[in-house]
Amino acid sequence: MHLFQSLSKMWIDIARLRNEITCGYLDEQFCQIEDLQDEASPNFTEEVACLFFKDSARLMTNIEQAMEKNPRDFNRWDAHMQQLKGSCSSIGASRMKIECASFRNSCGDENAEGCVRSFQKVKREHGVLRQKLESYFQLLRQAGPAGTATRCGGA
């Protein structure tokens, strides 16, 4: 009976964390990705998330490098952020997407300080989302037969 109670509590924790993530950080696009997961690809959602984090880290590095150059090239900054915003849309990272849009608005206004503030928020939201999804996937691995999910490693 103790094992059953432990598993029940774990599934309650998984449901609570998933609800927290999907009610604040991810939109229905993430749910659609989860719906594509099946027995043939039991770790599909985690693999998509890992690809997102690898791609978004690369894109954020590109943005940082572009922002360090002088003179300021708002068109280049905007183009890089548009790529990141598209990546956020593909996984449903709603908070990140909002901050990407704010950054792009600042680019349109040629407001470097606004861009810097928005980019800091993008990076903060990225870190929070990564931590929450890593916790979520870790719980899923512990709870069920899909426990062989790949880890994102240092990506």
Disulfide bonds with the S-S distance in Angstrom:
Cys50-Cys152 2.04
